[in-house]
Amino acid sequence: MSEPDSRHGHRFEIESRPMTPVQSQLFSSAQIHMVDLFAGPGGLDVAAHWLGVAVTGIEWDADACETRRKAGLTTKQGDVRAFGPKDFQHATVLAGGPPCQTYTVAGRGVGRRALEQVLQFLQRMVDGEDVREEARELHGDERIGLVLEPMRWILEAHRNEKPYEVVVLEQVPAVLPVWDAYAKVLQGLEYNVACGILHTEEFGVPQTRRRAILIARRNGEAALPTPTHRRYRKGKPQSEGDAELLPWVSMADVLPNRKKFVVVSNYGTGGNPKDRGRRRSDEPSATVTGKISRNRLYSSDALDIELPRFEPPEYGRLQTFPHDYPWAGKQIAQQVGNAIPPRLAAHVLAAALGKKFTTDALNKAVDANWDAGLYEEPLLPTAEA
């Protein structure tokens, strides 16, 4: 492939070689094994469990690893850069959500300023260079270059002639140009690729959060999941919108033990600063970040009455983790904020695997008690798309 990226002028040339088609039985749940890079406390892994997909997560943060151990999730604690495809011979699915803080509005945005350099590094990787050490030095923040790690795994697997059958990546919207560049490389490796921005509330998450998603498949057409719920519009009721879609979900819907409240946070940009970061309990939450434990709550009936702040199980629920998920270690708010909402992850992973499930089945899985259990009996019965 030698087609340039029209927006950034990068060519991303790579040798393409024919590969043996994947047998259809690969996608019976018992035969799928996923390796999850930057696994965090388990957002994607929880979704994989619901779908009956075996998964091993790589995570360096000790607190997130403690949560994972309590939750019974298979974990390799360490730096993703110290591992590679040869360490996970049975994995057929590669997934990952690299650290996003440097690319976010809430962060300093250094990653956004380094975007052109990141794309240059990507081309050098395609040309066969190992750029790990140089990427550590990008703008003095080694997290910036970690967005390149999934590509290192993809290229190594390809060169070892054991390519992943499915790739699933997620990040903040600012990283979409990187995923677009990934897509060009993956297409040259005979993947079908889809990438774009998803809104979490359109998949039943009680939170307005946008994520840049990439899905690549070697066997079948790649497509992002289709929304099941309506888009949230500030000031508009749940009943308004496409009648064929379900209403968006509010904080009150998932926190029934809370009386009516108003959340005040410092999240968001634009608009009236006095209204910024304010959400009522009958609205979805603003994006759940690592600062959610600092958000102030006030009574809707008397805004001068401050209420107890959210507890870990509550902000876990705003991310659609099970109500009894065993959060452990320190910095729990940061763990929760760093995770992909499991409910969104279930839609993304099912789309990547060519599977379908009903909304009722997903509701039951989300509301069920957490049980790492056995993979032979997934909570989400699926059918071929």
C-alpha positions as semicolon CSV with decimal commas, in nm:
position;residue;x (nm);y (nm);z (nm)
1;M;0,000;0,000;0,000
2;S;0,141;0,340;-0,094
3;E;-0,159;0,568;-0,065
4;P;-0,069;0,884;0,132
5;D;-0,268;1,012;0,427
6;S;-0,416;1,322;0,266
7;R;-0,428;1,513;0,592
8;H;-0,076;1,446;0,715
9;G;0,121;1,350;0,404
10;H;0,241;1,012;0,537
11;R;0,267;0,719;0,299
12;F;0,254;0,419;0,541
13;E;0,386;0,172;0,284
14;I;0,399;-0,191;0,389
15;E;0,447;-0,523;0,221
16;S;0,119;-0,714;0,189
17;R;0,121;-1,092;0,169
18;P;-0,168;-1,337;0,135
19;M;-0,282;-1,506;0,453
20;T;-0,482;-1,823;0,510
21;P;-0,852;-1,740;0,561
22;V;-0,980;-1,775;0,916
23;Q;-1,209;-2,069;0,981
24;S;-1,553;-1,966;1,100
25;Q;-1,533;-2,170;1,420
26;L;-1,265;-1,931;1,547
27;F;-1,546;-1,710;1,663
28;S;-1,714;-1,956;1,894
29;S;-1,657;-1,792;2,231
30;A;-1,462;-2,082;2,381
31;Q;-1,194;-2,048;2,111
32;I;-1,134;-1,673;2,132
33;H;-0,850;-1,544;2,346
34;M;-0,783;-1,174;2,373
35;V;-0,477;-0,988;2,499
36;D;-0,570;-0,647;2,640
37;L;-0,291;-0,390;2,641
38;F;-0,317;-0,115;2,905
39;A;-0,594;-0,317;3,067
40;G;-0,653;-0,088;3,364
41;P;-0,904;-0,213;3,622
42;G;-1,086;-0,417;3,360
43;G;-1,341;-0,220;3,156
44;L;-1,285;-0,417;2,837
45;D;-1,217;-0,737;3,032
46;V;-1,556;-0,717;3,206
47;A;-1,723;-0,690;2,865
48;A;-1,517;-0,984;2,739
49;H;-1,633;-1,187;3,040
50;W;-1,996;-1,104;2,961
51;L;-1,938;-1,230;2,605
52;G;-1,757;-1,545;2,718
53;V;-1,422;-1,437;2,570
54;A;-1,106;-1,539;2,754
55;V;-0,874;-1,243;2,812
56;T;-0,535;-1,168;2,961
57;G;-0,471;-0,806;3,054
58;I;-0,133;-0,631;3,072
59;E;-0,123;-0,350;3,327
60;W;0,164;-0,179;3,507
61;D;-0,030;0,023;3,768
62;A;-0,021;-0,158;4,102
63;D;-0,358;-0,022;4,216
64;A;-0,537;-0,130;3,898
65;C;-0,370;-0,470;3,925
66;E;-0,498;-0,507;4,281
67;T;-0,852;-0,442;4,159
68;R;-0,802;-0,691;3,878
69;R;-0,680;-0,959;4,120
70;K;-0,981;-0,901;4,346
71;A;-1,204;-0,929;4,041
72;G;-1,041;-1,256;3,932
73;L;-0,912;-1,118;3,600
74;T;-0,607;-1,282;3,444
75;T;-0,329;-1,024;3,459
76;K;0,034;-0,976;3,362
77;Q;0,167;-0,689;3,569
78;G;0,430;-0,494;3,384
79;D;0,514;-0,252;3,104
80;V;0,347;-0,330;2,769
81;R;0,676;-0,240;2,600
82;A;0,842;-0,538;2,771
83;F;0,601;-0,787;2,609
84;G;0,510;-0,889;2,257
85;P;0,296;-1,132;2,056
86;K;0,533;-1,423;2,125
87;D;0,441;-1,397;2,494
88;F;0,074;-1,464;2,411
89;Q;0,081;-1,734;2,146
90;H;-0,289;-1,822;2,174
91;A;-0,424;-1,469;2,143
92;T;-0,633;-1,412;1,831
93;V;-0,768;-1,071;1,936
94;L;-0,557;-0,766;2,022
95;A;-0,721;-0,486;2,216
96;G;-0,595;-0,176;2,387
97;G;-0,669;0,168;2,522
98;P;-0,334;0,348;2,564
99;P;-0,310;0,616;2,836
100;C;-0,511;0,915;2,725
101;Q;-0,426;1,186;2,976
102;T;-0,179;1,368;2,749
103;Y;-0,441;1,391;2,472
104;T;-0,740;1,502;2,681
105;V;-0,903;1,836;2,745
106;A;-0,855;1,774;3,117
107;G;-0,483;1,708;3,067
108;R;-0,215;1,942;2,935
109;G;-0,276;1,835;2,577
110;V;0,092;1,764;2,508
111;G;-0,004;1,460;2,303
112;R;-0,212;1,672;2,070
113;R;0,087;1,898;2,005
114;A;0,309;1,593;1,941
115;L;0,066;1,436;1,694
116;E;0,280;1,499;1,385
117;Q;0,581;1,336;1,551
118;V;0,370;1,038;1,654
119;L;0,266;0,987;1,291
120;Q;0,630;1,009;1,180
121;F;0,723;0,742;1,434
122;L;0,441;0,527;1,299
123;Q;0,590;0,537;0,949
124;R;0,931;0,441;1,084
125;M;0,776;0,143;1,260
126;V;0,617;0,033;0,933
127;D;0,964;0,058;0,778
128;G;1,091;-0,189;1,039
129;E;1,246;0,043;1,300
130;D;1,213;-0,008;1,675
131;V;1,124;0,340;1,805
132;R;1,038;0,248;2,163
133;E;1,330;0,428;2,325
134;E;1,289;0,745;2,119
135;A;0,915;0,749;2,180
136;R;0,980;0,759;2,554
137;E;1,130;1,105;2,513
138;L;0,845;1,272;2,324
139;H;0,790;1,611;2,491
140;G;0,924;1,468;2,815
141;D;0,617;1,248;2,871
142;E;0,661;0,881;2,791
143;R;0,284;0,824;2,788
144;I;0,257;1,005;2,453
145;G;0,443;0,736;2,261
146;L;0,246;0,452;2,416
147;V;-0,025;0,510;2,156
148;L;0,218;0,341;1,913
149;E;0,247;0,017;2,111
150;P;-0,055;-0,162;1,959
151;M;0,100;-0,108;1,614
152;R;0,426;-0,265;1,730
153;W;0,229;-0,573;1,836
154;I;0,034;-0,580;1,508
155;L;0,350;-0,555;1,295
156;E;0,541;-0,814;1,499
157;A;0,251;-1,059;1,473
158;H;0,232;-0,999;1,098
159;R;0,605;-1,054;1,052
160;N;0,583;-1,373;1,258
161;E;0,304;-1,487;1,021
162;K;0,057;-1,515;1,309
163;P;-0,154;-1,203;1,257
164;Y;-0,434;-1,116;1,494
165;E;-0,775;-1,191;1,353
166;V;-0,931;-0,891;1,525
167;V;-0,793;-0,560;1,654
168;V;-0,993;-0,329;1,882
169;L;-0,852;0,008;1,995
170;E;-1,003;0,299;2,187
171;Q;-0,887;0,642;2,293
172;V;-1,005;1,001;2,331
173;P;-1,131;1,176;2,013
174;A;-0,805;1,372;1,972
175;V;-0,632;1,044;1,879
176;L;-0,859;0,971;1,581
177;P;-0,590;1,090;1,331
178;V;-0,359;0,821;1,474
179;W;-0,631;0,557;1,432
180;D;-0,686;0,681;1,074
181;A;-0,314;0,625;1,011
182;Y;-0,338;0,281;1,176
183;A;-0,627;0,202;0,941
184;K;-0,410;0,262;0,633
185;V;-0,143;0,027;0,764
186;L;-0,399;-0,238;0,862
187;Q;-0,564;-0,223;0,520
188;G;-0,225;-0,299;0,368
189;L;-0,216;-0,608;0,592
190;E;-0,550;-0,726;0,449
191;Y;-0,770;-0,612;0,733
192;N;-1,112;-0,458;0,691
193;V;-1,113;-0,147;0,910
194;A;-1,368;0,091;1,058
195;C;-1,292;0,381;1,288
196;G;-1,477;0,681;1,420
197;I;-1,619;0,855;1,726
198;L;-1,881;0,688;1,945
199;H;-2,098;0,862;2,205
200;T;-2,138;0,648;2,515
201;E;-2,493;0,756;2,596
202;E;-2,600;0,618;2,256
203;F;-2,519;0,272;2,394
204;G;-2,701;0,299;2,725
205;V;-2,416;0,439;2,935
206;P;-2,546;0,701;3,184
207;Q;-2,270;0,939;3,084
208;T;-2,179;1,167;2,795
209;R;-1,834;1,055;2,688
210;R;-1,685;1,034;2,339
211;R;-1,434;0,770;2,237
212;A;-1,231;0,720;1,919
213;I;-1,276;0,354;1,827
214;L;-1,094;0,138;1,571
215;I;-1,214;-0,208;1,473
216;A;-1,015;-0,423;1,229
217;R;-1,111;-0,770;1,108
218;R;-0,935;-1,017;0,879
219;N;-1,248;-1,226;0,826
220;G;-1,559;-1,023;0,756
221;E;-1,656;-0,663;0,710
222;A;-1,557;-0,424;0,987
223;A;-1,822;-0,186;1,119
224;L;-1,871;0,021;1,429
225;P;-2,166;-0,079;1,647
226;T;-2,502;0,083;1,579
227;P;-2,649;0,306;1,853
228;T;-2,927;0,159;2,063
229;H;-3,013;0,477;2,254
230;R;-3,077;0,841;2,168
231;R;-2,813;1,112;2,176
232;Y;-2,833;1,338;2,481
233;R;-2,918;1,702;2,407
234;K;-2,893;1,942;2,698
235;G;-3,236;2,070;2,798
236;K;-3,418;1,806;2,593
237;P;-3,625;1,532;2,765
238;Q;-3,549;1,161;2,740
239;S;-3,868;1,117;2,540
240;E;-3,746;1,339;2,256
241;G;-3,557;1,195;1,960
242;D;-3,564;0,896;1,729
243;A;-3,864;0,684;1,829
244;E;-3,685;0,370;1,711
245;L;-3,411;0,419;1,971
246;L;-3,432;0,384;2,347
247;P;-3,413;0,694;2,570
248;W;-3,071;0,787;2,701
249;V;-3,003;0,673;3,058
250;S;-2,976;0,918;3,348
251;M;-2,771;0,907;3,667
252;A;-3,095;0,860;3,863
253;D;-3,171;0,550;3,656
254;V;-2,858;0,373;3,785
255;L;-2,834;0,535;4,131
256;P;-3,186;0,471;4,266
257;N;-3,083;0,515;4,630
258;R;-2,987;0,877;4,575
259;K;-3,241;1,156;4,619
260;K;-3,258;1,418;4,343
261;F;-2,926;1,599;4,315
262;V;-2,713;1,834;4,110
263;V;-2,348;1,750;4,036
264;V;-2,101;2,036;4,013
265;S;-1,767;1,958;3,851
266;N;-1,501;2,153;3,664
267;Y;-1,532;1,934;3,355
268;G;-1,613;2,079;3,015
269;T;-1,540;2,378;2,794
270;G;-1,742;2,652;2,631
271;G;-2,080;2,794;2,725
272;N;-2,162;2,979;3,043
273;P;-1,891;2,902;3,303
274;K;-2,158;2,906;3,574
275;D;-2,340;2,618;3,403
276;R;-2,025;2,432;3,301
277;G;-1,992;2,093;3,466
278;R;-2,342;2,103;3,618
279;R;-2,568;1,806;3,563
280;R;-2,896;1,712;3,732
281;S;-2,959;1,358;3,847
282;D;-3,223;1,318;3,574
283;E;-2,948;1,375;3,312
284;P;-2,651;1,160;3,215
285;S;-2,327;1,228;3,399
286;A;-2,061;1,439;3,236
287;T;-1,749;1,243;3,140
288;V;-1,629;1,044;3,440
289;T;-1,266;1,137;3,502
290;G;-1,021;1,062;3,779
291;K;-1,149;1,375;3,953
292;I;-1,503;1,247;4,001
293;S;-1,448;1,189;4,372
294;R;-1,399;1,567;4,406
295;N;-1,731;1,657;4,241
296;R;-1,974;1,829;4,473
297;L;-2,334;1,718;4,503
298;Y;-2,622;1,941;4,611
299;S;-2,987;1,878;4,677
300;S;-3,206;1,961;4,378
301;D;-3,464;2,103;4,619
302;A;-3,220;2,327;4,805
303;L;-2,895;2,410;4,626
304;D;-2,741;2,537;4,949
305;I;-2,757;2,186;5,099
306;E;-2,449;1,983;5,011
307;L;-2,490;1,606;4,991
308;P;-2,233;1,330;5,043
309;R;-2,005;1,289;4,742
310;F;-2,008;0,987;4,515
311;E;-1,859;0,665;4,653
312;P;-1,656;0,420;4,437
313;P;-1,950;0,184;4,367
314;E;-2,150;0,484;4,245
315;Y;-1,896;0,622;4,002
316;G;-1,833;0,265;3,898
317;R;-2,202;0,240;3,808
318;L;-2,182;0,562;3,607
319;Q;-1,922;0,373;3,402
320;T;-2,152;0,063;3,396
321;F;-1,928;-0,160;3,605
322;P;-2,120;-0,416;3,813
323;H;-2,256;-0,265;4,136
324;D;-2,042;-0,500;4,346
325;Y;-1,724;-0,477;4,141
326;P;-1,439;-0,523;4,393
327;W;-1,251;-0,194;4,365
328;A;-0,921;-0,215;4,552
329;G;-0,592;-0,035;4,599
330;K;-0,550;0,341;4,596
331;Q;-0,661;0,604;4,346
332;I;-0,990;0,427;4,277
333;A;-1,146;0,735;4,118
334;Q;-0,854;0,747;3,875
335;Q;-0,893;0,376;3,799
336;V;-1,261;0,425;3,722
337;G;-1,204;0,736;3,511
338;N;-0,932;0,566;3,306
339;A;-1,152;0,270;3,208
340;I;-1,368;0,224;2,901
341;P;-1,730;0,177;3,014
342;P;-1,792;-0,201;3,001
343;R;-2,132;-0,151;2,840
344;L;-1,980;0,040;2,549
345;A;-1,697;-0,214;2,534
346;A;-1,950;-0,497;2,500
347;H;-2,101;-0,332;2,192
348;V;-1,759;-0,263;2,041
349;L;-1,622;-0,611;2,108
350;A;-1,935;-0,783;1,978
351;A;-1,919;-0,576;1,658
352;A;-1,552;-0,666;1,618
353;L;-1,629;-1,037;1,657
354;G;-1,931;-1,027;1,427
355;K;-2,170;-1,106;1,713
356;K;-2,507;-0,967;1,818
357;F;-2,695;-0,965;2,147
358;T;-3,020;-0,812;2,266
359;T;-3,045;-0,500;2,479
360;D;-3,237;-0,698;2,741
361;A;-2,953;-0,950;2,766
362;L;-2,699;-0,670;2,808
363;N;-2,914;-0,500;3,072
364;K;-2,920;-0,824;3,272
365;A;-2,544;-0,866;3,241
366;V;-2,476;-0,508;3,354
367;D;-2,711;-0,542;3,651
368;A;-2,591;-0,886;3,759
369;N;-2,355;-0,949;4,049
370;W;-1,990;-0,972;3,946
371;D;-1,861;-1,326;3,912
372;A;-1,542;-1,391;3,718
373;G;-1,664;-1,750;3,692
374;L;-1,601;-1,971;3,393
375;Y;-1,607;-1,859;3,034
376;E;-1,813;-2,156;2,922
377;E;-2,138;-1,983;3,025
378;P;-2,131;-1,618;2,914
379;L;-2,394;-1,384;3,055
380;L;-2,454;-1,243;2,707
381;P;-2,581;-1,510;2,467
382;T;-2,475;-1,397;2,119
383;A;-2,563;-1,477;1,761
384;E;-2,373;-1,426;1,438
385;A;-2,422;-1,084;1,286
